[in-house]
Amino acid sequence: MSRYYEMSVEISGYSPDKLATIQDATSNLWPFSDWDEYDNTLSASGCEHLCGGESEQEFTERLSLAVWRANGAYCKISVNATYLESLPFETHSLTEADYARLIGGPQEQQDANGPGR
């Protein structure tokens, strides 16, 4: 069973000369994009499916191992996992009265907004 996630990663304290190697290592595991580097912190996010029953924690371990190997030493790695298939949501719906209010001509709009607005 696969589950659709957005994974955001933040990597700090890595060797700056290993930046490209770290990006290559992570891109083999997840389609991270929009890499940003600021103050020796590297961040990116991407959406994909976790497959084969892999948990978020198992993914974090697999990703961390790849980064540590690419870096040649420990660095701090933080992964935010957002399960995209059952996010909370709000439904918004408009009525015929809203239609009349929004579609109405300039006089109706002026009446709705008050004089001089």
FIVOLUM-8379 format. One record per residue (C-alpha): residue number from 1; chain; x, y, z. Coordinates in steps of 0.001 Angstrom, whole numbers, plus 500000, padded with zeros to 6 digits. Layout:
// residues N
+------+------+--------+--------+--------+
! rolo ! zaro !     px !     py !     pz !
+------+------+--------+--------+--------+
!  NUM !    A !      X !      Y !      Z !
...
+------+------+--------+--------+--------+
//
This chain:
// residues 117
+------+------+--------+--------+--------+
! rolo ! zaro !     px !     py !     pz !
+------+------+--------+--------+--------+
!    1 !    A ! 500000 ! 500000 ! 500000 !
!    2 !    A ! 501370 ! 503417 ! 499119 !
!    3 !    A ! 500579 ! 506659 ! 500905 !
!    4 !    A ! 501062 ! 510125 ! 499423 !
!    5 !    A ! 503287 ! 512488 ! 501430 !
!    6 !    A ! 505022 ! 515807 ! 501290 !
!    7 !    A ! 508416 ! 515481 ! 502935 !
!    8 !    A ! 510304 ! 518607 ! 503950 !
!    9 !    A ! 513906 ! 518186 ! 504994 !
!   10 !    A ! 516260 ! 520537 ! 506788 !
!   11 !    A ! 519939 ! 519638 ! 507054 !
!   12 !    A ! 522328 ! 521722 ! 509140 !
!   13 !    A ! 525950 ! 521460 ! 510194 !
!   14 !    A ! 527033 ! 519643 ! 507023 !
!   15 !    A ! 530337 ! 520144 ! 505225 !
!   16 !    A ! 529746 ! 522879 ! 502612 !
!   17 !    A ! 531981 ! 521078 ! 500112 !
!   18 !    A ! 529598 ! 518080 ! 500308 !
!   19 !    A ! 526497 ! 520041 ! 499302 !
!   20 !    A ! 526147 ! 518560 ! 495797 !
!   21 !    A ! 526879 ! 515044 ! 497075 !
!   22 !    A ! 524171 ! 515399 ! 499740 !
!   23 !    A ! 521650 ! 516680 ! 497191 !
!   24 !    A ! 522448 ! 513778 ! 494860 !
!   25 !    A ! 522111 ! 511239 ! 497667 !
!   26 !    A ! 518711 ! 512573 ! 498741 !
!   27 !    A ! 517364 ! 512888 ! 495203 !
!   28 !    A ! 517806 ! 509121 ! 494818 !
!   29 !    A ! 515378 ! 508627 ! 497726 !
!   30 !    A ! 512756 ! 511366 ! 497256 !
!   31 !    A ! 512001 ! 513982 ! 494583 !
!   32 !    A ! 513161 ! 516975 ! 496622 !
!   33 !    A ! 513092 ! 520303 ! 494779 !
!   34 !    A ! 513571 ! 523997 ! 495392 !
!   35 !    A ! 516740 ! 523511 ! 497394 !
!   36 !    A ! 517588 ! 526486 ! 499559 !
!   37 !    A ! 520862 ! 527059 ! 501365 !
!   38 !    A ! 521169 ! 529672 ! 504071 !
!   39 !    A ! 523604 ! 529955 ! 506976 !
!   40 !    A ! 524870 ! 526356 ! 506588 !
!   41 !    A ! 521307 ! 525007 ! 506557 !
!   42 !    A ! 519998 ! 523200 ! 503504 !
!   43 !    A ! 516262 ! 522732 ! 502985 !
!   44 !    A ! 513915 ! 521319 ! 500352 !
!   45 !    A ! 510586 ! 519567 ! 499975 !
!   46 !    A ! 508873 ! 517203 ! 497599 !
!   47 !    A ! 505796 ! 515032 ! 497182 !
!   48 !    A ! 505806 ! 511284 ! 496524 !
!   49 !    A ! 504412 ! 507990 ! 497797 !
!   50 !    A ! 505834 ! 506002 ! 500696 !
!   51 !    A ! 505583 ! 502427 ! 499463 !
!   52 !    A ! 505910 ! 498936 ! 500794 !
!   53 !    A ! 504584 ! 499802 ! 504230 !
!   54 !    A ! 507552 ! 502040 ! 505039 !
!   55 !    A ! 506822 ! 504285 ! 508014 !
!   56 !    A ! 507736 ! 507942 ! 508341 !
!   57 !    A ! 510374 ! 506992 ! 510923 !
!   58 !    A ! 511873 ! 504355 ! 508618 !
!   59 !    A ! 512018 ! 506914 ! 505802 !
!   60 !    A ! 513752 ! 509393 ! 508126 !
!   61 !    A ! 516330 ! 506763 ! 509074 !
!   62 !    A ! 516953 ! 505804 ! 505440 !
!   63 !    A ! 517300 ! 509453 ! 504394 !
!   64 !    A ! 519550 ! 510303 ! 507352 !
!   65 !    A ! 521845 ! 507392 ! 506606 !
!   66 !    A ! 522197 ! 508536 ! 502983 !
!   67 !    A ! 522961 ! 512120 ! 504065 !
!   68 !    A ! 525484 ! 511055 ! 506722 !
!   69 !    A ! 527271 ! 508824 ! 504233 !
!   70 !    A ! 527336 ! 511620 ! 501634 !
!   71 !    A ! 528559 ! 514121 ! 504245 !
!   72 !    A ! 531135 ! 511745 ! 505700 !
!   73 !    A ! 530097 ! 512752 ! 509229 !
!   74 !    A ! 527112 ! 513451 ! 511439 !
!   75 !    A ! 524956 ! 516482 ! 510684 !
!   76 !    A ! 521534 ! 517421 ! 512019 !
!   77 !    A ! 518592 ! 516290 ! 509871 !
!   78 !    A ! 514964 ! 517159 ! 510455 !
!   79 !    A ! 512126 ! 515675 ! 508389 !
!   80 !    A ! 508567 ! 517006 ! 508428 !
!   81 !    A ! 506189 ! 514411 ! 506998 !
!   82 !    A ! 502750 ! 515581 ! 505905 !
!   83 !    A ! 500262 ! 512862 ! 504939 !
!   84 !    A ! 498404 ! 514429 ! 502012 !
!   85 !    A ! 495574 ! 511954 ! 501584 !
!   86 !    A ! 493498 ! 512933 ! 504613 !
!   87 !    A ! 494276 ! 516531 ! 505476 !
!   88 !    A ! 491698 ! 518572 ! 507346 !
!   89 !    A ! 489696 ! 520830 ! 505076 !
!   90 !    A ! 486825 ! 523314 ! 505033 !
!   91 !    A ! 484057 ! 523407 ! 502453 !
!   92 !    A ! 482831 ! 526786 ! 501239 !
!   93 !    A ! 479651 ! 527187 ! 499254 !
!   94 !    A ! 477734 ! 530256 ! 498123 !
!   95 !    A ! 473970 ! 530739 ! 497854 !
!   96 !    A ! 471754 ! 532339 ! 495237 !
!   97 !    A ! 471708 ! 535460 ! 497439 !
!   98 !    A ! 475524 ! 535522 ! 497233 !
!   99 !    A ! 475225 ! 535157 ! 493462 !
!  100 !    A ! 472888 ! 538136 ! 493253 !
!  101 !    A ! 475160 ! 540166 ! 495551 !
!  102 !    A ! 478349 ! 539351 ! 493624 !
!  103 !    A ! 476927 ! 539495 ! 490093 !
!  104 !    A ! 474771 ! 542573 ! 490716 !
!  105 !    A ! 475462 ! 545845 ! 488952 !
!  106 !    A ! 477285 ! 548868 ! 490371 !
!  107 !    A ! 474220 ! 550081 ! 492347 !
!  108 !    A ! 473833 ! 546738 ! 494133 !
!  109 !    A ! 477544 ! 546666 ! 494927 !
!  110 !    A ! 477439 ! 550229 ! 496265 !
!  111 !    A ! 474401 ! 549348 ! 498417 !
!  112 !    A ! 476236 ! 546288 ! 499765 !
!  113 !    A ! 479406 ! 548240 ! 500556 !
!  114 !    A ! 477722 ! 551349 ! 501919 !
!  115 !    A ! 477847 ! 554888 ! 500515 !
!  116 !    A ! 481122 ! 556151 ! 499127 !
!  117 !    A ! 483019 ! 552888 ! 499498 !
+------+------+--------+--------+--------+
//
